[in-house]
Amino acid sequence: PLYHLSCEQIREIIKASTKIFCVSNFIAERVLSVDNACKDKISVIPNCSDLVEIPEILYKSVRRKIRTELSILEDDVVLMYSGRIDPIKGVK
């Protein structure tokens, strides 16, 4: 993560890169705070989930298949978290 890198290390990465992909505007701003001249190299591609609606019949059959393969009972609650488990992220 960028917050673990020194400004000099970030400058070296910028210099060696032809393109820089950032997962948020916050990260892009952090990179730009070290070297504003790299603006043309930066693209922001947000972390996201595709929320396209899945037809119910397909959803139910895929859900059933996955639960069977993973031995998850029909009444079991399943939670998903995508990210690093770290106090800085608010996850303990």
C-alpha positions, 0 to 999 in steps of 0.5 A, spaced: 500 500 500 502 507 498 501 509 505 507 504 507 512 507 501 516 513 502 515 519 497 522 517 494 519 510 493 513 512 490 517 517 485 521 511 483 515 507 481 512 513 477 518 513 473 518 506 471 511 506 470 508 507 463 501 507 466 498 507 473 492 504 475 489 506 482 483 503 485 480 510 488 481 518 487 484 518 494 490 513 492 490 517 485 491 524 489 496 521 494 500 519 487 499 526 485 501 529 491 508 526 490 509 527 483 503 532 479 507 531 473 504 524 472 497 526 471 497 523 464 499 516 467 494 515 472 487 512 471 482 510 476 478 504 476 474 503 482 473 497 486 466 495 485 461 489 484 457 488 478 450 489 480 447 487 474 440 483 476 441 476 475 434 472 472 431 469 478 431 462 475 438 462 474 440 465 481 436 460 484 440 454 480 446 457 481 445 459 488 443 451 490 449 449 486 454 453 489 451 451 496 451 444 495 458 444 492 461 448 499 456 444 504 452 450 505 445 449 508 439 452 505 438 456 512 446 458 513 447 465 512 453 467 508 457 474 508 462 476 503 467 481 505 472 483 499 478 487 502 484 486 506 482 485 514 486 491 517 484 496 522 485 501 518 479 499 513 475 499 520 475 491 520 477 487 526 
